[in-house]
């Protein structure tokens, strides 16, 4: 049973790394080429969807997928017979995915503030390093 869970964990982490790379590229595109006016929540969300900002909507969707993947990785890391460091790294990755998402919301609703972009990029690096470290520490 534990081998099956470890294989699921490895598969989720590998998928997470691929999705993270794609998310980073879409995020750079949004940062450089999409003009986002400061919005008021929730009317700003409705305006964003009606204006058809596909790159931003894709970036947000991928962020939600990354959040779900992070929860799944932490779940399998906790249930499988792994080193505790794998569980800790999974928790760290989840925290920084959430922080990146919160900074993404601030980025959208406060008019593309550079500090939010910096925190998203920093979170990306920490999550990516955590995911690679998980792969290295799997038995």
C-alpha positions in Angstrom: 0.0 0.0 0.0 2.8 2.4 0.9 4.6 1.8 -2.4 1.4 2.8 -4.3 1.1 6.0 -2.2 4.8 6.8 -2.8 4.3 6.4 -6.5 1.2 8.7 -6.4 3.3 11.2 -4.5 6.1 11.1 -7.0 3.7 11.5 -9.9 1.9 14.5 -8.3 5.3 16.1 -7.5 6.5 15.6 -11.1 3.2 17.0 -12.5 3.5 19.9 -10.0 6.9 20.8 -11.3 5.7 20.9 -14.9 2.6 23.0 -14.0 4.8 25.4 -11.9 7.1 26.0 -14.9 4.1 26.8 -17.1 2.5 29.0 -14.4 5.7 31.0 -14.2 5.8 31.6 -17.9 2.1 32.7 -18.0 2.7 34.9 -15.0 5.6 36.6 -16.7 3.4 37.2 -19.7 0.6 38.7 -17.6 3.1 40.9 -15.7 4.7 42.2 -18.9 1.8 42.4 -21.4 -1.5 42.5 -19.6 -2.7 45.9 -18.4 -4.7 45.5 -15.2 -6.5 48.5 -13.7 -7.0 48.5 -10.0 -10.3 46.7 -9.3 -12.8 46.6 -6.5 -13.8 43.1 -5.4 -16.2 41.5 -6.4 -17.3 43.8 -9.2 -13.7 43.8 -10.4 -13.8 40.0 -10.9 -17.0 40.3 -12.9 -15.4 43.0 -15.0 -12.3 41.0 -15.5 -14.3 38.0 -16.8 -16.5 40.1 -19.0 -13.5 42.0 -20.5 -12.0 38.6 -21.5 -8.5 38.7 -20.1 -7.6 35.1 -21.1 -4.0 35.1 -19.9 -4.9 36.4 -16.5 -7.8 33.9 -16.2 -5.5 31.1 -17.3 -3.0 32.2 -14.7 -5.6 32.2 -12.0 -6.9 28.8 -13.0 -3.4 27.3 -13.0 -3.0 28.8 -9.5 -6.1 27.0 -8.2 -4.8 23.8 -9.8 -1.4 24.3 -8.0 -3.2 24.8 -4.7 -5.2 21.5 -5.2 -2.0 19.7 -6.2 -0.2 21.1 -3.1 -2.9 19.7 -0.8 -2.8 16.3 -2.6 1.0 16.2 -2.2 0.8 17.0 1.5 -1.9 14.4 1.9 0.2 11.6 0.2 3.3 12.7 2.0 1.6 12.5 5.3 0.0 9.0 4.6 3.0 7.4 2.9 5.9 6.0 4.8 8.4 8.8 4.0 11.0 10.8 5.9 9.5 13.6 7.9 11.4 16.1 5.8 9.1 15.2 2.9 6.1 16.1 4.9 7.8 19.4 6.0 8.8 20.2 2.5 5.2 19.5 1.3 3.8 21.8 4.0 6.3 24.6 3.0 5.3 24.3 -0.6 1.6 24.5 0.2 2.2 27.6 2.4 4.1 29.4 -0.4 1.5 28.4 -3.1 -1.1 30.1 -0.9 1.1 33.1 -0.3 1.7 33.4 -4.1 -2.1 33.3 -4.6 -2.7 36.0 -2.1 -0.1 38.2 -3.6 -1.6 37.5 -7.0 -5.0 38.8 -5.7 -3.2 41.9 -4.3 -1.5 42.3 -7.7 -4.8 42.3 -9.6 -6.8 44.4 -7.2 -4.0 47.0 -6.4 -2.9 47.8 -10.0 0.1 45.5 -10.6 2.3 46.5 -7.7 5.9 45.3 -8.2 6.3 44.0 -4.6 3.5 41.5 -5.2 5.2 40.3 -8.4 8.4 39.9 -6.4 6.7 37.9 -3.7 5.1 35.7 -6.3 8.4 35.0 -8.0 10.1 34.3 -4.6 7.3 31.9 -3.7 7.7 30.2 -7.1 11.4 29.6 -6.3 10.7 28.3 -2.8 7.9 26.0 -4.1 10.1 24.7 -7.0 13.0 24.0 -4.7 10.7 22.3 -2.2 9.2 20.0 -4.9 12.7 19.0 -6.3 13.8 18.4 -2.7 10.8 16.1 -2.2 11.8 14.1 -5.2 15.4 13.8 -3.9 14.1 12.6 -0.5 11.7 10.0 -1.7 12.8 6.5 -0.9 
